């Protein structure tokens, strides 16, 4: 698209606009993570911001965008002498989800290395983004090691490449923006912490605002150039304000009183580490500069907290985002007034200048960060009851027990699915296990295997002295082994027998524990429940474990136990998922006491349905929920039909003595 949508023409989304503009004023804030549902102008806003960024002067011919006034002395294309350069617009570089590590950080130019014998470095996207914007759409779907690399570069302002005999360091200072849809899965807390700010966005529910969004979008689609021209004056004014705030930023004073408020706020919300304090300080300073002030006020600290803390206080994916604003105000009030007051005759008169509603000046948000609801574990109560037909005996949803660290369940064999942490797989990243001839383009050269393949042919190729003649047929691709994420499909018994002796609370706690484990191992999850006369897909396979937790928590119990219906429904779900993603291997987790009572010949039907899964080689485990002094062992029978093992709720705990003894005995049997 040659003519980007004007930033000032965006309707609403005040937090989103403010977060982006603060990073434009002060890239040291550390970027912004934009979380929200699809169709909320996340990508449009990021691309529109690029047009507002000031032009940059670069050294002609430098692939790393060095500033001619202060060139990087370690630039791989250097050394450069200080002098005049050529001005160009700041770049917006997009990192695709499927990008490789080589594409991100750069790598050895294999062709030149083999043909010319020189160690030539081919720069990656981090070099392209230097002094511009690096935009990562769907950052939650990016491989974890790539997220680590780009966040480290953003934090240090430089990229270090040590690979294939290449040792390169180059500057990489950019405005990092990531967008994600929480329904498709969360980022790990360690990665969330590396983003400076986060904003939650949602479509407006106001009719007039929605009408205006559609009106502007239709006008833009009809004639982008004319639409952009109509907003040119607002864009110019906003661009000038960004430049003025950047110039004012070094002179902004962050007093001891504001620093104490920042520290007290971070301590009150028990955020880990010191990164939150530093980000809040930089954000509050940028807010003051954006308002045209040279002193940081308490309301700057408050706004900074609402942007910098919500994603840092989440301990697990089941925690709702956002901050308790009453608690925030209390912390600020207790530690306020401990610094000299700013000059009341200053440019702001001792307060924040009024913000208008014009598109060139994002107004102070009426709803602070964290007001947007997101999937979370709902509160207990009759209102959460789903009201599904149970066939009799429906009970109120049981409250889940406290989650625990679950025993690792994995799919046997070697897969080739999406990157994750559960099961062994052939991957593009991981430890090198061998070499093979490349199928298509060469991506990972196995240098030793290539040399071994070429060495026997040197005399025939006329080489008698030092050196090596390498031809295309000699090239060998490195094969690597890592870990993959699986589809963990839970089949949960919600019948009346599971509600006996308050068993369902313990069962829900166990499933929540497995969901947390799935989140940490980057799995997709799905939820099938059965009770009464039938089974249903409570949650189609998704990467959002908090959505699964919400469905599980609201799950009522009652009625008979149609085990066969649950297994057949799971079989249908897995059949569809295999067509969508053949490389992602499933792990079936059946949570039941095994007492099949639904329909004619329930035990025989359950056995046949289980053998259907076994015939297709589906990896599975049965969580035996039976309790009490008299146990029938029906879950173990079901596990045998599935070709799997049965574990009790106690054995599911990673630190369970019973589970440890069982594992040791299994190891002894295999060794024998």
N, C-alpha and C positions, 0 to 999 in steps of 0.2 A: 504494500500500500504506500504510494508515494507521498500522499498528504495525510499525516497522522491526525487523529481526532484531537481537537484542542483541549488542553488540560482544564482550562477555565470554563469549558462548556459542560464539564461533568456535573451531574445533578446529584446533590446530597453527598453521601460517602465522606463526611467531614473528617472522621478519624483517618481514613485511608489517605486523603489528600494531605492532611497535616503530617502524618508519618513520613510520606514521601518527601515533602518539602523540607522537613527538618533534616533529613539525610542529605538533601541537596545543599542545604546551608552548611552542614557539618558532616562530611562523610565519616568522621571519627566516631559518630554515634554507633556505627556498626551494622547498618542495613536495617531492613524491615521485612518481616514475614507477614504476608497478607493471607488470612484464613477466612474462607467464606464459601458459601454455596455457589454453584455454577450460575453464570449469567449475571454477575454483579460488578462488571466493568473492572475486574482486577487487572487483566492484561492490558486493556485499553488505557487505564490510568498510568501504568508503568511506561508504555510506549509513548504516551503523550508527554511524560515528564522529560524525555530526552530532548524535545524541542525547546525546553526552557533552560537547559544547562548551558552555561557560558562556553564559547568557543575556546579551544585549547591551541597553544602554539607548540609545534612538534619539530624535532630535528628532521630535515628532509632525508628520506631513505631509511630512517630508523624504524625497524619493525616493532620496537617496544615503546614507541610514542614518548621518547625522552623530551623533557622540557629544555629548549635551547638556552634558557636563562640559567638553569641549574641542572645540567645533564647528569645522569646517573653514572658515577665513575666505574661501576661494575657492569654496565650494560654490555651484553654479548656482542652487540653491533658497534660498540665503542672502540677506543675512547672518542668522545665528541668534545669539540671546543665550544665554549660558551659563545653565543652570538645570536643572530636573528634566525627565525624559523618561519615555517609556513603555518598559517591558521587553518584549522578545520573544525567541523562540528564534533562535539563529544559523541563517541560511539555508544550504541546500545548493542551489546553482544548477548545473544540468547544461547543458553546451554540446553541442548535437547536432553530428554530423559535417557535416551539410549547412547549418550556420548561415552566414549572410552576414556581411560585415564590418559592415554597419549594425546587425545584431542583436547583434553582440559589443560594439562600442564606442559605439553610438548614432549618431544622425544628425539632420539638420534635419527637423522635422515639416513635410513638404511641404504637407499639406492646410492647416495653419494659416498657413504662409508665403504661400500663394497666395490664400487666402480672407480672411485678416485682415491680411496684410502685416507680420507679426512674425516675427522669427527665434527660433522656439521649438525647444528641444533635446529630443529624445526619448531618454532614457537607454537604454543597452543592458545586456547581461548582466554586464559588468564592474561597473557601478554596483550591480546587484542583489546581486552576490557580496561587496561590501564588508563586511568584518568577519564574513565567513562562510567557506564552502567553495565553491570553483569546481571542479567535477568534469568532466573531459573523458574520456569513454569512447572507446576506439579512437583515441587521440590521434595515432597514426601515420597514420591515414587522413584527418586534418584537413588542409586546405590550408595550405601552408607559411607564407603571409603571415599567416594567422590565428594560427598557433602563434607566430610572431614577435611579433604584437601582444599576445597575452595574456601571453607570457613577459616582454616589456618592462614591461608594467604590473605584473606580479608582482615584478619586480626593483626598480622605482622606487616602488612603492606608490601610483601615480597613473596615470590615463589622460588622454592629451592627444588631443583631437579637433580637427582642422583640416580642414574640408571643407565645400563648398557654402555658403561665407560664414559658417560657424559656427566659433567659436574657444572651446573649452570645456576646462577642466581640472577634474577631480574626483578625490577620493581613491579608491583601489582597492587596499585591503590585504586579502588573502584567503589562505586555505590552498589551494594549488594541488595537485590530485591528478590524474594522468593514468594511464590503464590502456591496455595494448596487448597484442596477441598477436603475438610476433615472426614467426610463420609468415605473417602478412599484410603483412610489410614493416617496415623499420626507419625510425627517425627519422634525419635528417641529424645528423652529429656536432655541428654548431653548435647545434642545437636540444636535443640530448641534454645538452649542457653547461649549459643554462639551468635544468634541473631540479636541485634541491639534492641529493636522494638517489634511489637506485634500488634496488629489491628484485626478486629473481627468485622466483617462486612456482611450485610444481608440486603436483600431487595426491600425497598420501601413498601410499606403497607398503606401509604397515603395515596389516594386516588389522583389528586392533582399532580403530585410529584411523578407518579408513574406515567401519566399522560405527557408530561413535559419530557421525560426520558425518551418516549417513543417519538414524539414530535421532532426532537433534535436529531435523533438517530436517522429518521427518514429523510430529513433535510440534508444531513451529511452524506448519506448514501446516494441521494439524487445528484449532488454536485459538491464533492469534497472541497474543491478549491474555493468555491464561492462561500461555502459554510465556514471554512477556516478564515477567509478574509473578513467575515463578519465579526470574528472574535480576535482579530489581529491586535486591536488596541489593548484589550484585556490581557492578552498574552505578553505584549511588550511591557505593560505595567508590572505584571507578575515577575517577568524575567529581571526587570530592574530591581524589584524588591529583593529577590534572591541575591543578586550581586551586592546590594547594600547591606544585607544581613551578613553575608560572608565577610565584607570589609569590616563590619562592626564587631564580629565575633571575637577577635583577639583582645578587644578592650572590655569585654563583659567581665564583671567582678562576681565571683562565687564566694560569698562570705562564709565565715565559720558557722553562723546560724543555719544557713541553708545546708551546709555539709552535715551538721548534726541532725537536721530533719531527714536528710537522705539516709544516713546511717541508721537512725531510729526506725524509719519505715522499713528498710530491708530487714532489720532485726525482728521487727514485729511480725512480718510475714514469713520469717524463717527461711529465706531463700539461701541456697547453698552458695558458698564461695563469695568472692568480692567483685565479680564481674557486674552484678546488678548495681552496686554502688557507683562504679565507674561510669556505667552507661547512663544511670540517672543523672549524674553530675554533668555529663556531656549534653544530655538531652535538655536539661533545665537551662543550661547556658545557651543552647541553640534556640530554645523558646524565647529567652530574653532578647537575643539578637533579632529574632524574627519579629518581635513586638517593637523593635526599635529602642530597646532599653540597654543600659550598661550595668544593671544590677539584677540579680536573680531574686525573685519574690517567692513567697510560700506557694502561690498558685502555680508557679512554674514547676516547683517540686511536685505538687499534687498531680499536675498533668503528666509530668515525666513518669511518675509512678504508675499511672493508669496505662501508659504505653510500654513501659519497660518491665513490669513485674508479672502481669497475668500468666505468661507462658513459663515463668521461672518458679512459680509456686506449685505447679502440678507435680505430684509425686508419682502418679501412675495414670494410665489413660482413662481411668474411671473418675478422676477428679474433674469437676466442672471448671472451665476457664473463668477468668474474671477475678475481681478483688472485692472484698467487703469494704465498701466506701465509708461506712461509719467507723470501722476500725482504722482506716487510712486517715480520716479526719482527726480521730482521737490521737493517733501517733504524731501527726503534724502539730496539733494544738499543744500537746505536752512538751514539745521541744521547740516551740516557736518563740520569737521575741528574744533570742539570745545573741543577737548580732545588732550592730548599729543599723538603724533604719536607713534605707536609701534616701537620697535627696528628694524631699517632697516637691521641689521645684524642677525636678528632672524632666526629661522628655515625656514621661508617662504620668507625671503628677502623683507618683507613689502607687500606681496601679496599672493593670493591663489596659492598654488603649482599647476603645470600643472596636469590636469586629463587625463589619457589615455582612450582609448576606450575598454580596456580589460574588461572582464566580472567581474573581482574581484574588480574593482574600477568604480562605477557608474560615468559616465562623467557628466560634468555640462550640464543640459538640454538646448538644442537649443531652445525649446519652453517651456516657463515658465508655471507655473500653471495658469490655467484659459484660455489657448489658445484653449482648446478643446471645440468645440461648443456644446451646449445643447439646448433642446427645450426652446423657449422663445417667448415672444410676438414679432412678426416681425415688422419691420418698414413698414410704409405705402408706397404705390406706386404701379404703374402698374405691376411691376415685381411679386408682391405677388398674383396677380389674378390667381385663380385656373383654369379658362377657362372651367368650367363645362357648359354643355348645359342647358340653362334656359328656352327654349321655347319662347324667345323674351324678349327684354327690359332689358338686363343685365347691371348692373351698377358697378362702381368701389367699392371695399370694403369700408364701412364707418368706420371712426375711432371711437373706443370705448370711451365712456365717462368715467370719473374717477370712479373707484369702490367705494362702500360705505359699511357700516356695515349692512348686510341684516337681516331681520326678520327671526327668527328661524322657519323652517318648519320641521315637524317630522311625522313619521309613527305611527298611533295609535296602541294600543295594546301592547302586550309583546312578544318580539321575542327571538331568540336564535342564532343570527348571530355573525359575527366577531366583536371583540371588537372595539368600537368607541365611539362617543359622541353625536349621534343624537337622538336615540330612546331607550326607555326602553327595557331591555332584561335580560333573565336569563344568568348569566355569572359565570365563575370560580372566578371572582374578583369583589368586590363591597360590598355593605352593606348586612349583613345577614338578610334574611326575614323569615326564617323558617327552618324546617328540614324534612328529608325523609329517608326512608331506602335506603341504597346504591345500585345502579344498577352496578354491577361489582366491580372494585377496589375502596376502600375508598380513597378519595382525600382530603376532607375538613371535619374534624370531628366537629360535633356540640356537645360539651362536655355536656352542660346542658341537652339537649334532650337525650343523651346517658345515663346519670345518672338517668333521670326520667324513662327511659325505663327499666333500670336494678333494680331500687329500689324496686318495688313490689315483686320481686322474691327472695329476699335475704334469707328469712326464708326457702323457699323450697330448696335453694341451700346450706343450712347448715350454713349460716352466722348469728351469733347471737351477735357478738361484733362489735367493730369499723372496718371500712374497707368496701369494696364493691367488690362483685364478678361480673365481667362483662364478658359476652359471646358475641360471634360474632353477634348473632341475636339482641343484644342490641345496636349495633353501629348505629349511625344516621349521615347521610350526611347533611352538612349545605347547604341550598339553598341560593343563593345570587343573588342580582339584581344590575345590572350596566347599562351601555349604550352600544349600538351597532352602528356600522357603516352601512349605507345603500348603495344601488346602486341608485344614483341620475341620472336619465336619462332625459336629456334636449331634448325637441322637439321644435325646433326653426323655426318659420315662416320667411323665407327669400324672400318672394314674393315682387312684386313691390309695393303693398300697404304699406308694412312696411318701404319702403324707403321714403315715402311721409313725408314732413316737417322735414327732417333729423331725423326721428324717430329711425332709425336703430342704430345710435350712442348711444342713450339712452338705447335701448334694449341691445346692446352688453355690455354696462357698467353694467346693471342690472345682466346679466348672468355672467359676470366676478365676480361680488359681490357674487353671489350664488356659483360660483366655489371656491372662496376664503373661503367661509363658509364651503363648502364640504371638502376642504383641512384641515381646522382646526378641523373638526369633524371626520376625518379619513374615509371618504366615498370613494367608487368607483364612477366614473363618466363616462357617455357616452353622445354622441351628435348625434342627428338625425336632419337633416334639410330638409325642403320641400319648393319647388318653381317650377314654370313652370308646368310640367305634372307629376312629380314624387317626391319621397323622397329618401334620401340616408343616410347611416350611415357615418357621417363625422368622427366619432371616436368611435370604439368599446369600451365597458366598460373597464376602466383601472383605476389604482390608480394615474396616472400622470395627475394632473390638469393643469400643465403648457403645456402639449401637447394639452389638450382641449382648453386652452386659445389661443394657436397659431392657431389652426384650426378655432376657432371662429373669431379671428381678421382678418383672410384672407377670410372670408366668403363674397362672392358677393351677391347682391340682384337683383331681377327682375323677371318678369313673373307672372303667375297666382298663386292662393293659393290653392293647393291640400291638404286641412286639413286632409281628410280621408286617403290619402296616407301616410302622416306623422304619424298618429296614428296607422295605420296598420303596418308600418315599425317598430315603437316602440314596438308593440305587439310581433312581431317576435323576436326582440332583447331580450325582457324580457323572452320569452319562452325558448330561448337558454340558457340564464343566469340562469334560474331556474333549468335547468338540470345540469348545471355546479356547481352551488352553491345554493342548495335549501334553506339553512338557511338564506341567505342574502336577506332582504326584499327590494323591490324597492320603490322608490318615483319618480313619473312621474311629471315633471315640463314642462307644455306646454306654450310656449311663443308666443302669437299671438294676432291679433285683432279680430279673429273669422270670418273674411269675406271669407268664403269658396267659391271659384269660379272655381276650376279646375275639369274638367270631367263632365259627366252627373249627374244631381241631386246632386250637390256638398253638399248642406246643409243636405239633408237626409242621404247621405253616411257618412258624418262627424259624424252625430248623431249616426248612427249604429256602427261606429268604436269606438266612445266614450263609448257606452253602453257595448261593448265587454270588455273593460278594467274594467268598473264598475262591470260586472258580475263576474269577477275573483277577485274582492276585492282589486285591485291595488290602493294604496294611491296615490293621485294626487293633483295638484294645477294648476290653470290656471293663468298666469300672463297676465292681460288685457292690451294690448299696444295701445288701441284705444285712440285717442286724438282729440282735436278740439271741437268747440261749439256744433256740432251735433253728437251724439253718438247712435249707433244702439243697443248696449248691446248684441252683438252676442257672445262675449267671455263668458258672464255670462250664456247664454244658453248652450254653450259647457260644462261649468263647471257642470251644473245640470245633463247633460247626463253622465258625468264622475263620478258623485256622489261626487264632490269635491266643493271647493270654488274658487271664482275668486278674485284676488287682483290686484289693479292697481300698476303701477310703483312706485307711491308715497307711497302706503301702504306697499310696499316691504321693505322700509327702517325701520330699527329697531327703529329709533327715530322719526318715522312719527306720527304726531298728528292724522291724519286720520286713520292710522292703529291702534293706541291706542284706539280711540273711537270705532272702529269696534270690537276690542277684548273685550272691556268692555261691549258693547251691547250683544255680543255673550255670555259672561259670565252671564249676567243678564237673558237672555233667558233660558240658561241651568239651572240656579238656580230656575227659576220659574217652 
